[in-house]
Structure formats: structure tokens, C-alpha cells
Amino acid sequence: MGDAALSQEMRVEIDCDACTGHGRCYDLAPNVFAEDERGYGQVRDSVLRPKLMQEVRSAILNCPERAIRLHKVVPEHK
């Protein structure tokens, strides 16, 4: 996740099969992740604003299960 990632629109997701509900994602990146009714992380808005990338990086690096994924948004061609 270098500076090139910051220049493109990015999307974040949580692998629900891998997540065990430690809650580090929503503790470290509350503007990106929220807690669901069972205490598991959920994504508030999958398309990230560039100013939230530092929060997301922290959540990714601190997720014990490595359940958070970051992807480049590929523009649709019409």
C-alpha cells in the first residue's frame, strides 16, 4: 500500500469467514468500520476517501486474522 494506492479510488471489505470479532478494525478505524449486533466488524462505506487510508492501514496491520482486504476500484467502461 504505497503512495500509488492513495492516488486511486480504493474499496475495503472484511472476509466474514475469517473474522472472529476481535473488534480491532472498528476500534482503530471507526470512520470506516462499525460493530454489528454480534460484535463483528462491518464496513460502513466500502469506497474509501483518501483521508481515511491511514486508519485503514492501521486496521489491516492489526487484524489478527488478516480478514480485511483492500482493492483498487476499477472504473466501468461504457
N, C-alpha and C positions, 0 to 999 in steps of 0.2 A: 504494500500500500504506500507507494511513493507519491511524489507531488503530481505525477501524471494522473493518479486516481482522483485527485482533487479537482482537476480540470474537466472531468467528465461527470455526467449525472450517474449516481450510484443508487443501488437498491439493496436493502438489507432484509434478511429473513432468519428465522430461527427454525432449526430442524427439530420439530416437536418429538420425533422418535428418540433423539439424542438428549434432549433437555431433561434434567432431573429436578429442576426447581430450586437451585441454589439462590437465585434472585440477584446475582451479581450484575446482570445486564441492566435491570431497572434501577438498581442502586447506583451504578456508575454512569448510566446514560438515561436519566429519567425523561429527557426530552424526546427520546427515540423509542424506549421500551416501557411497557407498563406490566403490572401484575394481573394475571387473570384470576378467576374465582378459586382456583386450586393452588395459587402461589407460583405458577409457572410464568415465564416471560412471554410477552406477546409484543409484536411490533405495532407502534402507534400509526406510523405512516411509512410505508416501505421505501418510498423515494426520499432520499436524504438531501437536506440542504447542506451546502459545503461547510457552514459554520458548525455543524454537528459531527463532523468527521472525527475530531479528537475524542469526543465521548464514545463514539462507536469503536474506535481503535482500542480504547481502554476496556470496553466491554468484551470485545473479541479476545484480547490478550488475557483476560481474567476469567473467561468461561472455562470451568474445569472439564467440560465435555466437548469443548470446541464445537458447540451447536450453532454458533452464529456465523452466517455466510454473508459475504459482501460481493455484489455482482455489478458489472457495468450495465447501464441501461442502453440497449441497442435501439436507436431510432427506427421507427417504422417507415418504410419506403412505400409510397403510394403509386 
